[in-house]
Amino acid sequence: MTPRSLRVAGMGLELSVLEWAAEGTPHGDAVLLHGFQDVAWSWDLVAPELARVGYRVLAPDMRGFGDSERVHPSGYYYFPDYVFDLAELVDTLCGPRPIALVGHSMGGNVAVMYAGLYPERVNKLALLEGVGPPSFGEEMVIDREHAWIDGVRKARARPEKSMTFDEVVRRLSIGHPGVRDDVLRRRAEQLSRPVADGMFTWAFDPIHRTRSPIPFSVDRWRAHARRITAPTLCIGGGPSGFHPEDEADRVASIRHSRAVSIDDAGHMMHWTRPAEVARLLVSHLRTQ
């Protein structure tokens, strides 16, 4: 199933959105949010299964990733910006009916914040290792702000590094061990962009590599999580996945939540075990 490409206005930036839909969508809209340094296309082995059972699937490239616009050189990427973009997307494309919302990793954090802000707009929620990173104490704020200023200055001053396509694949293989070579090469095509002389650059704003001056706050996360009313499925990738120490407590902050695991799937479970991810999502989203 080939998706349709849409453009929609976010908070001051235009977002690229992929839409998978079979004829008729009796179950409504399902919005899929990718993780850090990922793109909407990486849902391509999961989204068609949701579309086949009657969902209109919408997967945006978040601001500064893939084909969505990047911030102006005077701007930066602050986490609530992604939530504002999602609110604009849902209001523009989904109408008044509640949506199903799925988020992987960083996209899971965005999903939790949105579902906590607008609990009436989300009827089902699924988080793929999307309950947040480890929390850092406020005593680190000065070091983070120094690192932010230094990092942004350096990133703005140097050109984006180009590489061969094989180098793109090699770097992905280092960051994502255990992913099949054919999937890595498919992801390399989606996560990079061609430039001159047969070279490629990453399909995200290099500013994303810098460290935000605002640390992740578990208290803030919980404030949103406690307001979620949608039945929530939390999918883990097994021992090789990403698990903050207080993961179980965070999951328990969501009123109607349950946790399952796909053993040995790892953090990029929608790359490594897409059929199992799709099966779990279909079962969860269609349960009354």
Phi, psi and omega per residue, in radians:
M1 nan 2.157 -3.117
T2 -1.645 2.231 -3.122
P3 -1.343 2.770 3.017
R4 -1.667 2.491 -3.130
S5 -1.694 2.238 3.135
L6 -2.110 2.810 2.987
R7 -2.189 2.371 -3.125
V8 -2.478 2.565 3.139
A9 -1.363 2.256 2.983
G10 -1.713 -2.546 3.100
M11 -1.452 1.395 3.100
G12 1.475 -0.065 3.105
L13 -2.253 2.643 3.092
E14 -1.571 2.304 -3.110
L15 -1.863 2.507 3.006
S16 -1.595 2.339 -3.088
V17 -2.311 2.317 3.020
L18 -1.696 2.423 -3.135
E19 -2.166 2.098 3.001
W20 -1.862 2.215 3.138
A21 -2.727 2.267 2.975
A22 -1.492 3.088 -3.137
E23 -1.211 2.094 -3.085
G24 1.443 2.365 -3.132
T25 -2.325 1.273 -3.034
P26 -1.111 -0.422 -3.092
H27 -1.648 -0.004 3.087
G28 1.538 -2.676 -3.009
D29 -1.775 2.444 2.998
A30 -2.134 2.162 -3.125
V31 -1.856 2.195 -3.085
L32 -1.944 2.186 -3.077
L33 -1.960 2.170 -3.110
H34 -1.374 2.972 3.136
G35 -1.634 -2.992 -3.079
F36 -1.124 2.362 -3.136
Q37 0.998 0.475 3.090
D38 -2.030 -3.122 -3.124
V39 -2.475 2.932 -3.139
A40 -1.045 -0.596 -3.095
W41 -1.057 -0.391 -3.086
S42 -1.277 -0.040 2.996
W43 -1.545 0.100 -2.969
D44 -1.170 -0.242 3.077
L45 -1.744 -0.022 -3.140
V46 -2.015 -0.824 -3.039
A47 -0.984 -0.737 -3.128
P48 -1.022 -0.564 3.130
E49 -1.187 -0.648 3.082
L50 -1.185 -0.666 3.122
A51 -1.145 -0.646 -3.101
R52 -1.153 -0.465 3.135
V53 -1.663 0.123 2.975
G54 1.969 0.295 3.057
Y55 -1.794 2.511 2.879
R56 -1.564 2.011 -3.031
V57 -1.746 2.228 3.118
L58 -2.092 2.176 -3.140
A59 -2.260 1.917 3.139
P60 -1.532 2.599 2.778
D61 -1.364 2.136 3.134
M62 -1.227 2.785 -3.061
R63 -0.882 2.290 3.119
G64 1.425 0.076 3.094
F65 -2.139 2.588 3.068
G66 0.999 -2.240 -3.077
D67 -1.716 0.119 3.052
S68 -1.389 2.744 -3.104
E69 -1.167 2.671 3.065
R70 -1.708 2.746 3.110
V71 -1.191 2.760 3.048
H72 -1.082 2.642 3.122
P73 -0.931 -0.375 3.113
S74 -1.518 -0.050 -3.081
G75 -1.805 -3.062 3.125
Y76 -2.647 3.005 -3.138
Y77 -1.833 1.802 3.081
Y78 -1.807 2.507 -2.954
F79 -0.994 -0.751 3.138
P80 -1.065 -0.336 3.082
D81 -1.042 -0.693 -3.135
Y82 -1.125 -0.623 -3.134
V83 -1.213 -0.706 3.091
F84 -1.081 -0.780 3.101
D85 -1.005 -0.766 -3.140
L86 -1.110 -0.710 3.113
A87 -1.065 -0.711 3.107
E88 -1.142 -0.765 -3.123
L89 -1.076 -0.840 -3.107
V90 -1.101 -0.802 -3.126
D91 -1.119 -0.590 -3.092
T92 -1.390 -0.741 -2.968
L93 -1.792 -0.350 -2.947
C94 -1.891 -0.190 3.140
G95 1.190 -2.848 -3.009
P96 -1.421 -0.286 -3.061
R97 -1.231 2.417 3.111
P98 -1.041 2.669 -3.087
I99 -1.931 2.844 2.858
A100 -1.628 2.419 -3.051
L101 -2.245 2.248 -3.116
V102 -2.217 2.307 3.126
G103 -2.390 2.381 3.058
H104 -1.850 2.268 3.014
S105 0.941 -2.059 3.112
M106 -0.971 -0.677 3.099
G107 -1.096 -0.496 3.055
G108 -1.169 -0.677 3.088
N109 -1.115 -0.723 3.080
V110 -1.066 -0.748 -3.128
A111 -1.100 -0.725 3.120
V112 -1.099 -0.771 -3.132
M113 -1.117 -0.753 -3.131
Y114 -1.162 -0.801 -3.099
A115 -1.155 -0.456 3.058
G116 -1.380 -0.601 3.103
L117 -1.271 -0.678 -3.062
Y118 -2.244 1.152 -3.071
P119 -1.048 -0.499 -3.133
E120 -1.256 -0.257 -3.096
R121 -1.610 -0.126 -3.075
V122 -2.151 2.069 3.134
N123 -1.726 -0.321 3.034
K124 -2.543 2.483 -3.128
L125 -2.329 2.404 3.047
A126 -2.350 2.319 -3.103
L127 -2.109 2.058 3.093
L128 -1.678 1.701 -3.027
E129 0.751 0.913 -3.050
G130 -2.120 0.687 -3.137
V131 -1.850 0.292 2.984
G132 1.752 2.779 3.098
P133 -1.411 3.090 3.013
P134 -1.039 2.595 3.123
S135 -1.511 2.465 3.112
F136 -1.978 2.413 -3.090
G137 -1.219 2.775 -3.127
E138 -1.136 -0.329 3.136
E139 -1.139 -0.250 -3.131
M140 -1.606 0.003 -2.988
V141 -1.109 -0.653 -3.132
I142 -1.137 -0.794 3.109
D143 -1.072 -0.695 3.139
R144 -1.134 -0.705 -3.117
E145 -1.193 -0.687 3.035
H146 -1.054 -0.816 -3.116
A147 -1.103 -0.640 3.131
W148 -1.106 -0.900 -3.116
I149 -1.081 -0.825 3.138
D150 -1.091 -0.748 -3.105
G151 -1.140 -0.772 -3.138
V152 -1.147 -0.726 3.105
R153 -1.014 -0.799 -3.130
K154 -1.165 -0.739 -3.125
A155 -1.138 -0.678 3.136
R156 -1.225 -0.499 -3.030
A157 -1.436 -0.428 -3.060
R158 -1.876 2.556 3.114
P159 -1.223 2.741 3.090
E160 -1.119 2.342 -3.106
K161 -1.320 2.320 3.096
S162 -1.766 2.762 -3.089
M163 -2.706 2.866 3.063
T164 -1.293 2.870 3.118
F165 -1.117 -0.684 3.114
D166 -1.085 -0.574 3.093
E167 -1.207 -0.646 3.059
V168 -1.017 -0.826 3.139
V169 -1.087 -0.757 -3.117
R170 -1.068 -0.771 -3.127
R171 -1.146 -0.668 3.083
L172 -1.124 -0.659 -3.123
S173 -1.142 -0.601 3.103
I174 -1.188 -0.775 -3.130
G175 -1.308 -0.395 -3.062
H176 -2.331 1.185 3.114
P177 -1.128 2.577 3.124
G178 1.624 -0.136 3.096
V179 -1.489 2.336 -3.121
R180 -1.015 2.601 -3.080
D181 -1.071 -0.700 -3.117
D182 -1.141 -0.613 3.100
V183 -1.243 -0.699 3.106
L184 -1.042 -0.761 -3.129
R185 -1.165 -0.625 3.072
R186 -1.127 -0.773 3.127
R187 -1.186 -0.612 3.121
A188 -1.057 -0.673 3.098
E189 -1.123 -0.637 -3.067
Q190 -1.441 -0.479 -3.038
L191 -1.725 0.104 3.119
S192 -2.327 2.897 3.125
R193 -2.331 2.376 3.138
P194 -1.235 2.493 3.012
V195 -2.180 -2.737 -3.049
A196 -1.224 2.680 2.985
D197 1.042 0.630 3.070
G198 1.239 0.314 -3.142
M199 -1.765 2.927 -3.061
F200 -2.356 2.693 2.963
T201 -2.208 2.847 3.096
W202 -1.186 2.597 -3.095
A203 -1.578 0.757 3.039
F204 -2.546 2.706 3.114
D205 -1.126 2.193 -3.136
P206 -0.998 -0.365 3.111
I207 -1.063 -0.424 3.097
H208 -1.068 -0.401 -3.129
R209 -1.285 -0.299 -3.093
T210 -1.398 2.801 -3.085
R211 -1.590 2.172 3.135
S212 -1.070 2.525 3.091
P213 -1.287 -0.211 -3.087
I214 -1.825 1.909 -3.096
P215 -1.256 2.724 3.054
F216 -1.121 2.373 -3.141
S217 -2.065 2.054 3.082
V218 -1.121 -0.658 3.135
D219 -1.067 -0.735 3.113
R220 -1.153 -0.717 3.116
W221 -1.051 -0.809 -3.122
R222 -1.122 -0.595 3.127
A223 -1.039 -0.654 3.070
H224 -1.328 -0.778 -3.061
A225 -1.029 -0.687 -3.098
R226 -1.163 -0.338 -3.126
R227 -1.584 -0.123 -3.104
I228 -1.254 2.275 3.113
T229 -1.886 -0.244 -3.091
A230 -1.266 2.447 2.955
P231 -0.973 2.286 -2.971
T232 -2.184 2.255 3.074
L233 -1.871 2.168 3.096
C234 -1.892 2.026 -3.075
I235 -1.851 2.170 3.088
G236 -1.799 2.760 -3.111
G237 -1.741 0.334 3.135
G238 1.442 -2.983 -3.066
P239 -1.019 -0.488 -3.134
S240 -1.528 0.066 3.095
G241 -1.449 -2.902 -3.112
F242 -1.910 2.120 -3.041
H243 -2.417 1.852 3.007
P244 -1.095 2.698 -3.052
E245 -1.028 -0.610 -3.092
D246 -1.758 0.505 -3.081
E247 -0.960 -0.818 -3.098
A248 -1.075 -0.685 3.116
D249 -1.157 -0.667 3.121
R250 -1.138 -0.793 3.108
V251 -1.020 -0.712 -3.128
A252 -1.166 -0.305 3.096
S253 -1.189 -0.391 3.126
I254 -1.555 2.149 -2.932
R255 -0.949 -0.921 -3.063
H256 -1.945 1.266 -3.069
S257 -2.159 2.663 2.982
R258 -2.529 2.633 -3.073
A259 -2.032 2.412 3.040
V260 -2.317 2.900 -3.121
S261 -2.381 2.474 2.986
I262 -1.845 1.793 -3.032
D263 -1.004 2.335 3.064
D264 1.129 0.268 3.091
A265 -1.333 -0.505 -3.092
G266 1.334 3.139 -3.069
H267 -1.144 -0.650 -3.107
M268 -1.571 0.971 -3.023
M269 -1.076 -0.502 3.116
H270 -1.306 -0.194 2.997
W271 -1.593 -0.743 -2.991
T272 -1.528 -0.635 -3.077
R273 -2.355 0.980 -3.040
P274 -1.070 -0.616 -3.115
A275 -1.128 -0.709 3.131
E276 -1.238 -0.674 3.067
V277 -1.054 -0.824 -3.133
A278 -1.067 -0.729 -3.138
R279 -1.086 -0.784 3.128
L280 -1.119 -0.721 -3.134
L281 -1.148 -0.793 3.138
V282 -1.046 -0.794 3.139
S283 -1.070 -0.769 -3.115
H284 -1.193 -0.809 -3.053
L285 -1.178 -0.511 -3.076
R286 -1.651 -0.081 3.096
T287 -1.291 2.261 -3.127
Q288 -1.377 nan nan
